[in-house]
Amino acid sequence: MDKIEFYAACAEIMSTTHDTIVRPAGYRRNRWTNRNLGNGRFPGFGVIRFFGGPVHIALNHPIRLTKAFETPEDALDCLRAIFKEGKDE
């Protein structure tokens, strides 16, 4: 699973949208480049960062959660559990 697929799956589970920023090959960010917010921000929910293996989740809504996962599948399972609970209420 690549980053674009992962962020799309997160957005689907959370019933929101996510605009993935795709940078050109060889792009290097440094202090002189124009810094944009980057991927992983879900306004109103929090931040989910996918580093190619581990995934870090920091949510503020619907619950406060800060946790690291070994695989993207584990992170998606956690999101499904959190957002399924919210829909049942």
Gaussian input, Z-matrix of N, CA and C with variables (Angstrom, degrees):
# hf/3-21g

backbone

0 1
 N
 C     1     B1
 C     2     B2     1     A1
 N     3     B3     2     A2     1     D1
 C     4     B4     3     A3     2     D2
 C     5     B5     4     A4     3     D3
 N     6     B6     5     A5     4     D4
 C     7     B7     6     A6     5     D5
 C     8     B8     7     A7     6     D6
 N     9     B9     8     A8     7     D7
 C    10    B10     9     A9     8     D8
 C    11    B11    10    A10     9     D9
 N    12    B12    11    A11    10    D10
 C    13    B13    12    A12    11    D11
 C    14    B14    13    A13    12    D12
 N    15    B15    14    A14    13    D13
 C    16    B16    15    A15    14    D14
 C    17    B17    16    A16    15    D15
 N    18    B18    17    A17    16    D16
 C    19    B19    18    A18    17    D17
 C    20    B20    19    A19    18    D18
 N    21    B21    20    A20    19    D19
 C    22    B22    21    A21    20    D20
 C    23    B23    22    A22    21    D21
 N    24    B24    23    A23    22    D22
 C    25    B25    24    A24    23    D23
 C    26    B26    25    A25    24    D24
 N    27    B27    26    A26    25    D25
 C    28    B28    27    A27    26    D26
 C    29    B29    28    A28    27    D27
 N    30    B30    29    A29    28    D28
 C    31    B31    30    A30    29    D29
 C    32    B32    31    A31    30    D30
 N    33    B33    32    A32    31    D31
 C    34    B34    33    A33    32    D32
 C    35    B35    34    A34    33    D33
 N    36    B36    35    A35    34    D34
 C    37    B37    36    A36    35    D35
 C    38    B38    37    A37    36    D36
 N    39    B39    38    A38    37    D37
 C    40    B40    39    A39    38    D38
 C    41    B41    40    A40    39    D39
 N    42    B42    41    A41    40    D40
 C    43    B43    42    A42    41    D41
 C    44    B44    43    A43    42    D42
 N    45    B45    44    A44    43    D43
 C    46    B46    45    A45    44    D44
 C    47    B47    46    A46    45    D45
 N    48    B48    47    A47    46    D46
 C    49    B49    48    A48    47    D47
 C    50    B50    49    A49    48    D48
 N    51    B51    50    A50    49    D49
 C    52    B52    51    A51    50    D50
 C    53    B53    52    A52    51    D51
 N    54    B54    53    A53    52    D52
 C    55    B55    54    A54    53    D53
 C    56    B56    55    A55    54    D54
 N    57    B57    56    A56    55    D55
 C    58    B58    57    A57    56    D56
 C    59    B59    58    A58    57    D57
 N    60    B60    59    A59    58    D58
 C    61    B61    60    A60    59    D59
 C    62    B62    61    A61    60    D60
 N    63    B63    62    A62    61    D61
 C    64    B64    63    A63    62    D62
 C    65    B65    64    A64    63    D63
 N    66    B66    65    A65    64    D64
 C    67    B67    66    A66    65    D65
 C    68    B68    67    A67    66    D66
 N    69    B69    68    A68    67    D67
 C    70    B70    69    A69    68    D68
 C    71    B71    70    A70    69    D69
 N    72    B72    71    A71    70    D70
 C    73    B73    72    A72    71    D71
 C    74    B74    73    A73    72    D72
 N    75    B75    74    A74    73    D73
 C    76    B76    75    A75    74    D74
 C    77    B77    76    A76    75    D75
 N    78    B78    77    A77    76    D76
 C    79    B79    78    A78    77    D77
 C    80    B80    79    A79    78    D78
 N    81    B81    80    A80    79    D79
 C    82    B82    81    A81    80    D80
 C    83    B83    82    A82    81    D81
 N    84    B84    83    A83    82    D82
 C    85    B85    84    A84    83    D83
 C    86    B86    85    A85    84    D84
 N    87    B87    86    A86    85    D85
 C    88    B88    87    A87    86    D86
 C    89    B89    88    A88    87    D87
 N    90    B90    89    A89    88    D88
 C    91    B91    90    A90    89    D89
 C    92    B92    91    A91    90    D90
 N    93    B93    92    A92    91    D91
 C    94    B94    93    A93    92    D92
 C    95    B95    94    A94    93    D93
 N    96    B96    95    A95    94    D94
 C    97    B97    96    A96    95    D95
 C    98    B98    97    A97    96    D96
 N    99    B99    98    A98    97    D97
 C   100   B100    99    A99    98    D98
 C   101   B101   100   A100    99    D99
 N   102   B102   101   A101   100   D100
 C   103   B103   102   A102   101   D101
 C   104   B104   103   A103   102   D102
 N   105   B105   104   A104   103   D103
 C   106   B106   105   A105   104   D104
 C   107   B107   106   A106   105   D105
 N   108   B108   107   A107   106   D106
 C   109   B109   108   A108   107   D107
 C   110   B110   109   A109   108   D108
 N   111   B111   110   A110   109   D109
 C   112   B112   111   A111   110   D110
 C   113   B113   112   A112   111   D111
 N   114   B114   113   A113   112   D112
 C   115   B115   114   A114   113   D113
 C   116   B116   115   A115   114   D114
 N   117   B117   116   A116   115   D115
 C   118   B118   117   A117   116   D116
 C   119   B119   118   A118   117   D117
 N   120   B120   119   A119   118   D118
 C   121   B121   120   A120   119   D119
 C   122   B122   121   A121   120   D120
 N   123   B123   122   A122   121   D121
 C   124   B124   123   A123   122   D122
 C   125   B125   124   A124   123   D123
 N   126   B126   125   A125   124   D124
 C   127   B127   126   A126   125   D125
 C   128   B128   127   A127   126   D126
 N   129   B129   128   A128   127   D127
 C   130   B130   129   A129   128   D128
 C   131   B131   130   A130   129   D129
 N   132   B132   131   A131   130   D130
 C   133   B133   132   A132   131   D131
 C   134   B134   133   A133   132   D132
 N   135   B135   134   A134   133   D133
 C   136   B136   135   A135   134   D134
 C   137   B137   136   A136   135   D135
 N   138   B138   137   A137   136   D136
 C   139   B139   138   A138   137   D137
 C   140   B140   139   A139   138   D138
 N   141   B141   140   A140   139   D139
 C   142   B142   141   A141   140   D140
 C   143   B143   142   A142   141   D141
 N   144   B144   143   A143   142   D142
 C   145   B145   144   A144   143   D143
 C   146   B146   145   A145   144   D144
 N   147   B147   146   A146   145   D145
 C   148   B148   147   A147   146   D146
 C   149   B149   148   A148   147   D147
 N   150   B150   149   A149   148   D148
 C   151   B151   150   A150   149   D149
 C   152   B152   151   A151   150   D150
 N   153   B153   152   A152   151   D151
 C   154   B154   153   A153   152   D152
 C   155   B155   154   A154   153   D153
 N   156   B156   155   A155   154   D154
 C   157   B157   156   A156   155   D155
 C   158   B158   157   A157   156   D156
 N   159   B159   158   A158   157   D157
 C   160   B160   159   A159   158   D158
 C   161   B161   160   A160   159   D159
 N   162   B162   161   A161   160   D160
 C   163   B163   162   A162   161   D161
 C   164   B164   163   A163   162   D162
 N   165   B165   164   A164   163   D163
 C   166   B166   165   A165   164   D164
 C   167   B167   166   A166   165   D165
 N   168   B168   167   A167   166   D166
 C   169   B169   168   A168   167   D167
 C   170   B170   169   A169   168   D168
 N   171   B171   170   A170   169   D169
 C   172   B172   171   A171   170   D170
 C   173   B173   172   A172   171   D171
 N   174   B174   173   A173   172   D172
 C   175   B175   174   A174   173   D173
 C   176   B176   175   A175   174   D174
 N   177   B177   176   A176   175   D175
 C   178   B178   177   A177   176   D176
 C   179   B179   178   A178   177   D177
 N   180   B180   179   A179   178   D178
 C   181   B181   180   A180   179   D179
 C   182   B182   181   A181   180   D180
 N   183   B183   182   A182   181   D181
 C   184   B184   183   A183   182   D182
 C   185   B185   184   A184   183   D183
 N   186   B186   185   A185   184   D184
 C   187   B187   186   A186   185   D185
 C   188   B188   187   A187   186   D186
 N   189   B189   188   A188   187   D187
 C   190   B190   189   A189   188   D188
 C   191   B191   190   A190   189   D189
 N   192   B192   191   A191   190   D190
 C   193   B193   192   A192   191   D191
 C   194   B194   193   A193   192   D192
 N   195   B195   194   A194   193   D193
 C   196   B196   195   A195   194   D194
 C   197   B197   196   A196   195   D195
 N   198   B198   197   A197   196   D196
 C   199   B199   198   A198   197   D197
 C   200   B200   199   A199   198   D198
 N   201   B201   200   A200   199   D199
 C   202   B202   201   A201   200   D200
 C   203   B203   202   A202   201   D201
 N   204   B204   203   A203   202   D202
 C   205   B205   204   A204   203   D203
 C   206   B206   205   A205   204   D204
 N   207   B207   206   A206   205   D205
 C   208   B208   207   A207   206   D206
 C   209   B209   208   A208   207   D207
 N   210   B210   209   A209   208   D208
 C   211   B211   210   A210   209   D209
 C   212   B212   211   A211   210   D210
 N   213   B213   212   A212   211   D211
 C   214   B214   213   A213   212   D212
 C   215   B215   214   A214   213   D213
 N   216   B216   215   A215   214   D214
 C   217   B217   216   A216   215   D215
 C   218   B218   217   A217   216   D216
 N   219   B219   218   A218   217   D217
 C   220   B220   219   A219   218   D218
 C   221   B221   220   A220   219   D219
 N   222   B222   221   A221   220   D220
 C   223   B223   222   A222   221   D221
 C   224   B224   223   A223   222   D222
 N   225   B225   224   A224   223   D223
 C   226   B226   225   A225   224   D224
 C   227   B227   226   A226   225   D225
 N   228   B228   227   A227   226   D226
 C   229   B229   228   A228   227   D227
 C   230   B230   229   A229   228   D228
 N   231   B231   230   A230   229   D229
 C   232   B232   231   A231   230   D230
 C   233   B233   232   A232   231   D231
 N   234   B234   233   A233   232   D232
 C   235   B235   234   A234   233   D233
 C   236   B236   235   A235   234   D234
 N   237   B237   236   A236   235   D235
 C   238   B238   237   A237   236   D236
 C   239   B239   238   A238   237   D237
 N   240   B240   239   A239   238   D238
 C   241   B241   240   A240   239   D239
 C   242   B242   241   A241   240   D240
 N   243   B243   242   A242   241   D241
 C   244   B244   243   A243   242   D242
 C   245   B245   244   A244   243   D243
 N   246   B246   245   A245   244   D244
 C   247   B247   246   A246   245   D245
 C   248   B248   247   A247   246   D246
 N   249   B249   248   A248   247   D247
 C   250   B250   249   A249   248   D248
 C   251   B251   250   A250   249   D249
 N   252   B252   251   A251   250   D250
 C   253   B253   252   A252   251   D251
 C   254   B254   253   A253   252   D252
 N   255   B255   254   A254   253   D253
 C   256   B256   255   A255   254   D254
 C   257   B257   256   A256   255   D255
 N   258   B258   257   A257   256   D256
 C   259   B259   258   A258   257   D257
 C   260   B260   259   A259   258   D258
 N   261   B261   260   A260   259   D259
 C   262   B262   261   A261   260   D260
 C   263   B263   262   A262   261   D261
 N   264   B264   263   A263   262   D262
 C   265   B265   264   A264   263   D263
 C   266   B266   265   A265   264   D264

   B1=1.4442
   B2=1.5278
   B3=1.3329
   B4=1.4632
   B5=1.5343
   B6=1.3237
   B7=1.4642
   B8=1.5203
   B9=1.3264
   B10=1.4630
   B11=1.5229
   B12=1.3359
   B13=1.4629
   B14=1.5235
   B15=1.3372
   B16=1.4619
   B17=1.5268
   B18=1.3311
   B19=1.4618
   B20=1.5271
   B21=1.3302
   B22=1.4683
   B23=1.5260
   B24=1.3258
   B25=1.4669
   B26=1.5221
   B27=1.3329
   B28=1.4699
   B29=1.5234
   B30=1.3130
   B31=1.4680
   B32=1.5234
   B33=1.3275
   B34=1.4632
   B35=1.5272
   B36=1.3182
   B37=1.4634
   B38=1.5236
   B39=1.3329
   B40=1.4598
   B41=1.5289
   B42=1.3231
   B43=1.4708
   B44=1.5234
   B45=1.3124
   B46=1.4608
   B47=1.5223
   B48=1.3113
   B49=1.4640
   B50=1.5171
   B51=1.3138
   B52=1.4582
   B53=1.5069
   B54=1.3131
   B55=1.4622
   B56=1.5226
   B57=1.3153
   B58=1.4600
   B59=1.5169
   B60=1.3117
   B61=1.4597
   B62=1.5267
   B63=1.3186
   B64=1.4640
   B65=1.5177
   B66=1.3028
   B67=1.4682
   B68=1.5285
   B69=1.3161
   B70=1.4706
   B71=1.5286
   B72=1.3284
   B73=1.4627
   B74=1.5215
   B75=1.2904
   B76=1.4534
   B77=1.5170
   B78=1.3261
   B79=1.4655
   B80=1.5217
   B81=1.3106
   B82=1.4651
   B83=1.5121
   B84=1.3147
   B85=1.4520
   B86=1.5178
   B87=1.3149
   B88=1.4579
   B89=1.5242
   B90=1.2981
   B91=1.4597
   B92=1.5276
   B93=1.3293
   B94=1.4552
   B95=1.5227
   B96=1.2981
   B97=1.4642
   B98=1.5213
   B99=1.3086
   B100=1.4569
   B101=1.5210
   B102=1.3020
   B103=1.4637
   B104=1.5193
   B105=1.3150
   B106=1.4496
   B107=1.5243
   B108=1.3140
   B109=1.4551
   B110=1.5157
   B111=1.3014
   B112=1.4538
   B113=1.5132
   B114=1.3101
   B115=1.4495
   B116=1.5157
   B117=1.3203
   B118=1.4528
   B119=1.5086
   B120=1.3304
   B121=1.4652
   B122=1.5226
   B123=1.3232
   B124=1.4525
   B125=1.5221
   B126=1.3434
   B127=1.4660
   B128=1.5284
   B129=1.3180
   B130=1.4545
   B131=1.5147
   B132=1.3380
   B133=1.4637
   B134=1.5194
   B135=1.3294
   B136=1.4567
   B137=1.5199
   B138=1.3216
   B139=1.4641
   B140=1.5210
   B141=1.3357
   B142=1.4584
   B143=1.5247
   B144=1.3135
   B145=1.4676
   B146=1.5249
   B147=1.3187
   B148=1.4645
   B149=1.5244
   B150=1.3140
   B151=1.4623
   B152=1.5246
   B153=1.3232
   B154=1.4532
   B155=1.5137
   B156=1.2767
   B157=1.4621
   B158=1.5076
   B159=1.3408
   B160=1.4682
   B161=1.5258
   B162=1.3225
   B163=1.4563
   B164=1.5247
   B165=1.3191
   B166=1.4611
   B167=1.5218
   B168=1.3317
   B169=1.4589
   B170=1.5182
   B171=1.3235
   B172=1.4659
   B173=1.5258
   B174=1.3321
   B175=1.4607
   B176=1.5159
   B177=1.3184
   B178=1.4584
   B179=1.5174
   B180=1.3323
   B181=1.4617
   B182=1.5167
   B183=1.2729
   B184=1.4559
   B185=1.5345
   B186=1.3358
   B187=1.4655
   B188=1.5183
   B189=1.3144
   B190=1.4616
   B191=1.5253
   B192=1.3355
   B193=1.4541
   B194=1.5128
   B195=1.3084
   B196=1.4573
   B197=1.5190
   B198=1.3331
   B199=1.4585
   B200=1.5214
   B201=1.3196
   B202=1.4664
   B203=1.5283
   B204=1.3232
   B205=1.4575
   B206=1.5153
   B207=1.3200
   B208=1.4663
   B209=1.5238
   B210=1.3279
   B211=1.4655
   B212=1.5279
   B213=1.3211
   B214=1.4638
   B215=1.5277
   B216=1.3285
   B217=1.4588
   B218=1.5268
   B219=1.3439
   B220=1.4630
   B221=1.5293
   B222=1.3218
   B223=1.4627
   B224=1.5264
   B225=1.3321
   B226=1.4584
   B227=1.5297
   B228=1.3383
   B229=1.4665
   B230=1.5177
   B231=1.3151
   B232=1.4660
   B233=1.5269
   B234=1.3243
   B235=1.4693
   B236=1.5232
   B237=1.3332
   B238=1.4693
   B239=1.5288
   B240=1.3246
   B241=1.4655
   B242=1.5194
   B243=1.3220
   B244=1.4690
   B245=1.5190
   B246=1.3249
   B247=1.4492
   B248=1.5260
   B249=1.3236
   B250=1.4590
   B251=1.5215
   B252=1.3390
   B253=1.4654
   B254=1.5198
   B255=1.3368
   B256=1.4536
   B257=1.5204
   B258=1.3412
   B259=1.4561
   B260=1.5278
   B261=1.3499
   B262=1.4625
   B263=1.5164
   B264=1.3208
   B265=1.4639
   B266=1.5027
   A1=108.11
   A2=115.87
   A3=118.61
   A4=109.84
   A5=115.61
   A6=121.00
   A7=112.60
   A8=117.20
   A9=120.64
   A10=110.12
   A11=117.00
   A12=121.03
   A13=111.41
   A14=116.02
   A15=120.47
   A16=111.31
   A17=117.40
   A18=120.07
   A19=111.73
   A20=117.95
   A21=121.38
   A22=110.19
   A23=117.08
   A24=120.81
   A25=110.69
   A26=117.19
   A27=120.99
   A28=110.43
   A29=116.86
   A30=121.29
   A31=110.95
   A32=116.87
   A33=120.43
   A34=111.22
   A35=117.25
   A36=121.50
   A37=110.92
   A38=116.37
   A39=121.20
   A40=112.30
   A41=117.67
   A42=123.75
   A43=111.80
   A44=115.53
   A45=122.23
   A46=108.27
   A47=116.89
   A48=120.88
   A49=109.75
   A50=114.78
   A51=121.15
   A52=108.31
   A53=116.98
   A54=121.38
   A55=108.39
   A56=116.07
   A57=120.90
   A58=110.02
   A59=116.49
   A60=122.08
   A61=107.64
   A62=116.24
   A63=121.48
   A64=107.25
   A65=116.63
   A66=121.17
   A67=109.58
   A68=117.68
   A69=120.10
   A70=111.47
   A71=115.52
   A72=120.72
   A73=110.06
   A74=116.68
   A75=121.50
   A76=113.89
   A77=117.33
   A78=121.08
   A79=109.66
   A80=115.79
   A81=121.15
   A82=108.74
   A83=115.64
   A84=120.05
   A85=108.53
   A86=115.87
   A87=119.59
   A88=107.90
   A89=117.02
   A90=118.95
   A91=113.15
   A92=117.27
   A93=119.69
   A94=112.54
   A95=117.54
   A96=119.07
   A97=109.59
   A98=114.81
   A99=120.14
   A100=108.47
   A101=117.36
   A102=121.12
   A103=111.09
   A104=115.67
   A105=119.73
   A106=108.47
   A107=116.89
   A108=120.95
   A109=113.56
   A110=117.85
   A111=119.79
   A112=113.09
   A113=115.32
   A114=122.29
   A115=111.58
   A116=114.64
   A117=120.31
   A118=115.44
   A119=118.13
   A120=120.18
   A121=109.20
   A122=114.50
   A123=121.74
   A124=107.16
   A125=117.11
   A126=120.70
   A127=112.58
   A128=115.25
   A129=121.64
   A130=113.67
   A131=116.78
   A132=120.62
   A133=112.07
   A134=117.59
   A135=121.31
   A136=111.09
   A137=115.29
   A138=121.77
   A139=109.42
   A140=115.16
   A141=121.59
   A142=105.90
   A143=117.13
   A144=121.48
   A145=110.38
   A146=114.76
   A147=122.44
   A148=107.64
   A149=116.57
   A150=121.38
   A151=112.71
   A152=117.95
   A153=120.92
   A154=112.43
   A155=118.79
   A156=124.98
   A157=107.80
   A158=116.32
   A159=118.43
   A160=112.43
   A161=114.80
   A162=122.28
   A163=108.00
   A164=117.00
   A165=122.07
   A166=108.31
   A167=115.58
   A168=121.38
   A169=109.11
   A170=116.17
   A171=122.84
   A172=107.19
   A173=116.18
   A174=121.72
   A175=111.08
   A176=115.68
   A177=122.38
   A178=111.03
   A179=116.61
   A180=121.55
   A181=108.59
   A182=123.98
   A183=128.37
   A184=113.70
   A185=117.27
   A186=120.70
   A187=107.91
   A188=116.33
   A189=120.14
   A190=107.62
   A191=115.51
   A192=121.25
   A193=109.44
   A194=116.66
   A195=122.49
   A196=106.21
   A197=115.58
   A198=119.19
   A199=110.45
   A200=116.25
   A201=122.45
   A202=108.58
   A203=115.67
   A204=122.34
   A205=109.12
   A206=115.97
   A207=121.27
   A208=112.11
   A209=117.08
   A210=120.70
   A211=110.29
   A212=117.36
   A213=119.67
   A214=112.37
   A215=117.94
   A216=121.15
   A217=110.76
   A218=117.07
   A219=120.75
   A220=110.87
   A221=116.69
   A222=121.14
   A223=110.66
   A224=117.18
   A225=120.42
   A226=111.19
   A227=117.13
   A228=120.28
   A229=110.95
   A230=117.09
   A231=121.58
   A232=110.50
   A233=116.84
   A234=120.40
   A235=111.33
   A236=116.61
   A237=119.63
   A238=110.58
   A239=117.09
   A240=120.81
   A241=111.45
   A242=116.88
   A243=120.54
   A244=111.21
   A245=117.70
   A246=120.74
   A247=112.90
   A248=118.30
   A249=120.98
   A250=109.26
   A251=116.81
   A252=121.31
   A253=110.97
   A254=116.88
   A255=121.00
   A256=112.59
   A257=117.73
   A258=121.30
   A259=112.53
   A260=116.59
   A261=120.65
   A262=112.32
   A263=118.70
   A264=121.71
   A265=112.35
   D1=127.28
   D2=178.59
   D3=-93.48
   D4=176.77
   D5=-175.29
   D6=-62.38
   D7=-41.74
   D8=-177.98
   D9=-62.43
   D10=-45.64
   D11=178.42
   D12=-63.59
   D13=-41.06
   D14=-178.87
   D15=-63.45
   D16=-49.71
   D17=-179.59
   D18=-64.71
   D19=-33.87
   D20=176.45
   D21=-65.84
   D22=-40.59
   D23=178.39
   D24=-65.42
   D25=-40.62
   D26=177.24
   D27=-61.47
   D28=-45.13
   D29=-179.45
   D30=-62.95
   D31=-39.15
   D32=178.91
   D33=-64.88
   D34=-44.78
   D35=179.03
   D36=-62.18
   D37=-39.60
   D38=-176.33
   D39=-87.30
   D40=0.26
   D41=-179.37
   D42=55.35
   D43=49.56
   D44=178.22
   D45=-141.46
   D46=-174.58
   D47=177.27
   D48=-117.00
   D49=159.51
   D50=177.55
   D51=-143.69
   D52=123.95
   D53=176.61
   D54=-94.57
   D55=110.61
   D56=-179.04
   D57=-81.05
   D58=131.14
   D59=177.00
   D60=-93.56
   D61=119.20
   D62=179.15
   D63=-106.08
   D64=117.69
   D65=-179.24
   D66=-94.56
   D67=150.00
   D68=-179.35
   D69=-65.72
   D70=155.16
   D71=178.10
   D72=-58.71
   D73=137.81
   D74=179.38
   D75=85.55
   D76=1.04
   D77=179.91
   D78=-67.31
   D79=130.83
   D80=176.12
   D81=-126.01
   D82=124.43
   D83=178.84
   D84=-88.04
   D85=131.78
   D86=174.24
   D87=-139.61
   D88=-175.44
   D89=-174.25
   D90=-70.10
   D91=-10.44
   D92=-178.58
   D93=-96.95
   D94=-14.74
   D95=-179.52
   D96=-81.50
   D97=159.28
   D98=178.07
   D99=-73.09
   D100=116.27
   D101=-175.69
   D102=-87.80
   D103=126.26
   D104=173.34
   D105=-110.41
   D106=172.39
   D107=-172.70
   D108=-65.99
   D109=-29.50
   D110=177.47
   D111=83.20
   D112=-174.43
   D113=-176.23
   D114=-86.53
   D115=158.64
   D116=173.89
   D117=100.53
   D118=-4.34
   D119=179.84
   D120=-93.05
   D121=127.98
   D122=177.21
   D123=-122.50
   D124=94.09
   D125=-175.71
   D126=-53.04
   D127=132.67
   D128=-178.67
   D129=89.71
   D130=-13.99
   D131=-178.85
   D132=-116.50
   D133=-51.69
   D134=-177.47
   D135=147.61
   D136=-150.24
   D137=-175.41
   D138=-125.88
   D139=136.88
   D140=173.36
   D141=-128.71
   D142=119.69
   D143=-178.47
   D144=-113.90
   D145=127.61
   D146=178.89
   D147=-110.95
   D148=117.21
   D149=-175.66
   D150=-104.22
   D151=21.12
   D152=179.04
   D153=93.50
   D154=-20.90
   D155=176.51
   D156=-142.22
   D157=-79.48
   D158=178.50
   D159=-71.45
   D160=152.80
   D161=179.85
   D162=-127.05
   D163=131.86
   D164=176.85
   D165=-111.76
   D166=129.42
   D167=178.63
   D168=-118.50
   D169=130.64
   D170=174.40
   D171=-133.52
   D172=95.90
   D173=-178.63
   D174=-103.89
   D175=148.32
   D176=172.43
   D177=-112.39
   D178=-20.09
   D179=-177.28
   D180=-142.79
   D181=137.44
   D182=5.04
   D183=-81.28
   D184=-12.30
   D185=173.60
   D186=-132.69
   D187=163.78
   D188=173.92
   D189=-87.54
   D190=122.17
   D191=-177.51
   D192=-146.05
   D193=129.11
   D194=171.14
   D195=-131.22
   D196=115.42
   D197=-174.32
   D198=-155.86
   D199=150.63
   D200=175.81
   D201=-111.49
   D202=142.78
   D203=-179.76
   D204=-125.16
   D205=147.36
   D206=-179.32
   D207=-72.15
   D208=-36.20
   D209=-176.10
   D210=-130.24
   D211=156.23
   D212=176.75
   D213=-64.67
   D214=-30.47
   D215=178.82
   D216=-63.73
   D217=-40.74
   D218=177.31
   D219=-62.84
   D220=-41.05
   D221=179.55
   D222=-65.59
   D223=-41.82
   D224=179.23
   D225=-65.99
   D226=-37.24
   D227=176.42
   D228=-62.40
   D229=-40.71
   D230=177.92
   D231=-63.85
   D232=-45.55
   D233=178.37
   D234=-61.49
   D235=-41.56
   D236=178.70
   D237=-60.45
   D238=-42.35
   D239=179.13
   D240=-63.89
   D241=-43.31
   D242=-178.56
   D243=-66.08
   D244=-46.71
   D245=-174.94
   D246=-80.57
   D247=-20.98
   D248=173.54
   D249=-70.47
   D250=-42.08
   D251=178.98
   D252=-59.58
   D253=-41.09
   D254=-178.75
   D255=-66.69
   D256=-31.03
   D257=-178.66
   D258=-78.79
   D259=-25.00
   D260=-178.72
   D261=-75.55
   D262=-21.55
   D263=-174.27
   D264=-74.47

